Amino acid sequence: MKTGLTKRQKTTCIYFDESSKTVEIQTHNTALKKRMAQYAAAYPNLCRQTDDDEQGGLTFEIDRRRFAVRLTAPYSNERRQAASELAKGNTNRLRNAK
């Protein structure tokens, strides 16, 4: 979708404060928009779309208890190597199964 916005202008902003019971999420990210829309459709009492900026951005309001930020540690070289070997083994096994 052409919006006239640069990638730098296509942001995701998360707003909440300690007293509010909701989190406001404004995003241009396609994957996040789809996930939020699906969640809002499945749980309308917990999440709803509140705005469409007509430039590709959507705003959602979600119950604060349903929102989380997950930070993940980077893979160590050993773990990266083990994952690579496992993937290579699975690829070879799948090719040989035909």
KAWOKA-V473018 format. One record per pair of residues at least 12 apart in sequence whose ideal C-beta (glycine too) atoms are under 7 Angstrom apart, sorted by the first residue. I is the first residue (numbers start at 1). J is the second residue. D is the distance in whole Angstrom. If there is no record, write none. Layout:
# KAWOKA-V473018
I_J_D / I_J_D
This chain:
# KAWOKA-V473018
1_56_5 / 3_55_4 / 3_56_4 / 4_55_7 / 5_55_6 / 5_56_7 / 10_28_4 / 11_28_7 / 12_27_4 / 12_28_7 / 12_29_5 / 12_32_6 / 13_26_5 / 16_64_6 / 20_64_7 / 21_63_7 / 21_64_6 / 22_61_5 / 22_62_6 / 22_63_6 / 22_64_6 / 23_62_5 / 23_64_5 / 23_67_4 / 24_59_6 / 24_61_5 / 25_60_5 / 25_62_7 / 26_57_6 / 26_59_4 / 27_57_7 / 27_58_6 / 28_56_5 / 28_57_5 / 33_58_5 / 36_60_5 / 37_49_7 / 40_60_6 / 46_62_6 / 46_63_4 / 46_66_5 / 47_60_6 / 47_62_4 / 47_63_7 / 47_66_7 / 48_60_7 / 48_61_6
